[in-house]
Amino acid sequence: MTRLIVIGARKTGTSLALVRAALERQLPVTVISGPNDLLHGVFPPEVETVNLDTEATVVVGWLRSRYPDPGRQLRVTTANDVYARLAAQVAEQLGLPGPDAGAVARSVSKANQKELLAASGLPTSQFAVGVLTDLPALWDRLGALRFPVVVKPAEGSASHGVKRCADANEARRHAEVLAEELRTNQRTGLTDRVIVEEFLEGEEYCVEYFDGRYVGAMRKLKRRGEGFLERGYTSELDLDDTALQRLIDAGTQATRSAGLSWGPVHLDCIVRDGVPYIIELNPRIAGSFICDIVRDGYGFDIVAALLDKLQGRRVAVPETFAPRSYAHVEFLLSSDPLPWDFSVAGELRNADLHITYGPQRLVHRERRAYIYVRRVFQPTAEKRPHEEAVA
């Protein structure tokens, strides 16, 4: 029987959905994470949870010792961008289906992404790249940038360490904080490289692709401030057809240029005056209810499609443009009033609307709970003018 190996997971969202969907298919599941990840009790008891050093040779050796015929017995994926490179390397070394390991390794570095986007002629903010172990060399490059800027690690997850800085002094102080964290913290995913890029005003969007084809977009809601904390996501795009098409085309070109034509890819973009600027490209399945919004707003189930692809089944990616149904998630944060919270999960439903809610304790994202609202997907909804033109 085929076993799903999830290298890198979280205790919420897509990780839970991916494991649950695999179990519903009668697939046994093993979750492999780093020594500092705390996933005990997160998944059902039948799910094997293992902590290993995050080196491909270590993980491959452990899997080969347990499963002598990995080509027939195993399928490997990830639900955590910190582990995207490792999962792709393990799959490649075991001869298993998955994205191109070299393309993933290049893409997980935000510094490499910025250089790729610039070389491809895609709009992106001006930037400088440095290393935390030689910050004076980075200071010399800041003079060419306009402030405010965004300072962030070249690799990382969930906006950890990402901050908008008003001037050079603030940028220096934040880079020094990151350098100290690198020296003292063994958290998986910390790297030496750091990016300073010009801050772009505009609405932020997530754009999702599968096998190189667009499957949906949503607008990102953020809390005010310098930390870019997620407030939620909505299928209500507030874009005209021309701006949406530009957003789709830019993402398609970026995924193609990066060589990411296998499975799910997640992009973050800023739209400014109708022009899309790609901020980040993530070679993995998206989290934070994004897959739910694509499923409920556009009718494409990314989780199911990924499992189908891993199991060798044909995946039909539909032509899509604007959302056909409403889906929206709102996160309740530690800065919200205390009564804005849920101690237990629940749902409300009628013929038109389905609301689910519940606790979701994520300290590093300052998250306490969520509310997810959706209408039943309507595949026969009236087409937009753009869709009628291409039908």
Summary of the structure (lengths in Angstrom):
residues: 391
radius of gyration: 20.7
end to end distance: 41.9
largest distance: 61.3
contacts: 1289
relative contact order: 0.12
helix: 32%
strand: 27%
